[in-house]
Structure formats: C-alpha cells, structure tokens
Amino acid sequence: MNIASFLSHPLTLVGVLLLGVFGLFKFILQSGLLSKVTGKATALILHKMLNFGFVLALSVSIAGIGLEAWRIHKRIDHIKQAKKAIIGEILTTISSLDERLGFFDAILEPDSFAEQLDQVRQKMAPALQQDFAAGYNHLIIEHKINTLRQLMNSNPLPTESGRSFMKDLRDSGMDTEIFRRFYLQLAEVERVTEDFLAALTYNGTIGNEPNELQREYSSRKLQIAKQLLFIESQMAHLYALAILRYANTGQDPVSLPDSATSTLQALEHLQPKKPIDQQEASRLQVKLLQTRSKELDEKAALIPLAKQLSQEKLGTFKEIGQRLTINPTDTWSQVVAKAISLRRLGRTAEAVAAFSRYGEMFTATDPTARRYAHTAQQLTLQIDLLNISGGVYIFKITPGSNAQQAELRIGDILIAYNGQEISDMSTFVEAVKSAQKAEAVSLTWLRLNAQNRFERQDATIPSGILGAATMPI
C-alpha cells in the first residue's frame, strides 16, 4: 500500500485538479491583475467564491482518499477471508492425502486368509486348486479396488473447489500462481492414482500362478505406480506447505489456526510435519524430482517386458487357434466343442464356419446334422441380442413324455429349467438334479421360425423325466 493508490481514486484526482485551478485563480486575484479589469467589488466577490471553491476541492480530495482507503480495507479483508478459507481447505487436503497413502499401504499388505484358503483347497480339491485360486485372486483384487474407490470418495481431493478460491484471490489482485500449481498437482495425484488402480487390476488378471515374466512385470508395474503415487502426493504436500507459509508471512498475512500444528503432527506418511522455509522446500522438491525421474526411467524400462508379454499372448492365441481348427478326423463332440469355444472367444465368423463343417461332416450318418448346424449358426449370430450365454439342443423327443406334453420339438434350444439358467450341458444336469423334489417344473426354450428369428416360449410340466435327448449347442 502506498500514497499513489490513494491518489488514483477519481474523486481525489478531480479534487486535486480543482485545487490547482482555484489556486491559479487565487494567485491571479492576489496579484491585482483581475481587480484592475473588473473592479474592487467584483474582485472581492471572486475572492470569496474562490475560497469556497478551494474548500470544496479539498473536501472532494479528502472524500476520494477516504473512499479509496475504505476500498483498500475491504479488499484486504476479502483477501484475508479468502486466505483463511484456503488454509482450512489446505489442512483438510493434507490430511486426505496422508490417509489415502495409508489406504494404499493397507491394500498391498499380504492376504493371510488366502494362504489358509489355499491349504484347504489342497486338501479338499487339489485338481481344482489353480482354478479356485485364480478366481479368488480376481475376486479379492476387485474387492480391493472397489474399497479403495469408496475410501477415496469419502476423502476427495478439492480439484474443483480450488477454481472458486483462485477466482476470489485473482479478483482481489493477488498473485495466484502458487495456488494454481497446487491444484494442478492435485490433478496429477488423481491421475497417478488411476495408474495405481490399473496396475492393481492387472495383478488380478494374471491368475494365481503366473510365469516368471508375468510375475516380474506385474510386481514392478505395481511398485512403480505406488512409488509415483507417493512422490506426487509428497509434491502436493510441499505446495500445500508453501501456501500456508505464503498466507502466514506474505502480503496481507493471516495467522494459522491452532489446528494447523496438530494436523501436521498427526501425519503418518507425508513429510515434513511442520511448516518449512523456502530454502528447505526447494531442497525437498529437487530431491523428489530426481526420484520421480528415476521411477519414470524404471517405468520406461518396463516397455520391453510388456512387448515380450504381448508376444507370449500372441503365441498362446495362435496355439489356441491351432487347437480349435476343425480336422477331418474329429468326432462330432470335438467339432461341437471347438465351435462353442470359438463363439465364447468372440470369434463369431469362425464359430459359424465350424458349425457349417459339422453339417458337412456328419450328414451321412446323422440326417439331423444340417438342421442342427443351421440352428447353431443362427444362435451364434443372435446370442448377444437374445441376452443368453448358451443352452442345450433337443435332437429327440420321446412320445408321450413330459417334453411332448409341453409341446417341445426337435430343434428347440432349452435355456432355462425350473427357473435356473442353462448355458451348457453341465448346468442343465445340475438344474435337473435340483428339481427332483419339485412338484412342477418350469421350462423356457427358443424356437427358430421361418424368418430365422428365435421365439421364446414357456411351459410348466410335472416333475420327473423330461423325455428329451439333448446335446451341446
């Protein structure tokens, strides 16, 4: 604040200008030049008018200075109020950053329950151990990610609210660069957090017994993501401390609340736990930048590993493709199994072609082979629209059976039995077993019409033998 700011008010400038004009006329009157022209009486009147004008001009100038002083006072008060609000948000943000780092550490702690469950699996079902373990690992990773997102939603970072604070400070004429850097750094923390969650998700997709390359890649990827998350959070903490220092010692300073000390002392992961000077802050920032550079180099070094894993996956897909190739010596069940596998892999055109091969290969021994092949091709093409995962194909109906009474026909696809969805032969067998004690059983099936569209039909039959021969489709 200086005298120039007071003189910049329009009223002050007008008053000063009037003082100059009236002062000039007063000098002319006092010199006697004007009285010779207008007469003594007139000059006396002019003297009095100029004196009044001089007082008026002085009053205008004082009013301008007073109004400018009031405006400056209100601006300073507005700045201090904005600083106090930001200090409160900064302290809350520091606590949220620290708590988030604690969440991530807790998520990465070893799962002792998984080890106990693995021992039980070895005793009860050793043949299914790997499948169970992979499913459990995927489920736990998914649960961890959902838990992390819920915890982060309860401790959000103020990436949006900062805009309103910065606008208030900018409107007050303050330099907002330090605040802008802080909120940009919070956005960077959010970005590396998503990278960490992506790395955690990848860990859930590699199964319980990854090969050495998968294990190395996933472990390094997760550790680098965690380290970068810590670095960016620590950098945001240093910017936060810089804002507290600026608010406490910079232009129009405000006192830090009593809670500031206790908030900083309660930190478990972020350092330092007290306000620091600019020199110490610069030293810590340089150290963090050096560490970040090393981690980014480590991240870049993962690219060859990722390419190698991609090549392994490509080799695996090629191997699967070879296994799913239809051979002239394949049995009917092998051809059907390969066609269904192709459909489940999303290779629709190949699955349709495989079912076509079925019709060509077995028509000589099975008159219904071409009908089955056509129905299976249409199911493959429409399965997404039907919102089902599969079913079982009826190729024979026993006369007088429950199936005949329900008006089932050869060529129908059974998709639900007693309220249970049927996706393949194993789920159909389980559904039949579970309905043995039921008095009545509900059926749902699909029937292909003349327009090659499936119609959904329902019926209820007495409990007992269905009387229909089925096969996978």
PyMOL commands that set and color helices and strands:
alter all, ss='L'
color gray80, all
select helices_A, chain A and resi 3-7+10-31+33-38+40-107+112-124+126-154+161-171+177-203+212-249+259-265+278-323+332-344+348-362+369-386+402-405+425-434
alter helices_A, ss='H'
color red, helices_A
select strands_A, chain A and resi 392-397+413-417+420-421+440-448+454-462+468-472
alter strands_A, ss='S'
color yellow, strands_A
deselect
rebuild
show_as cartoon
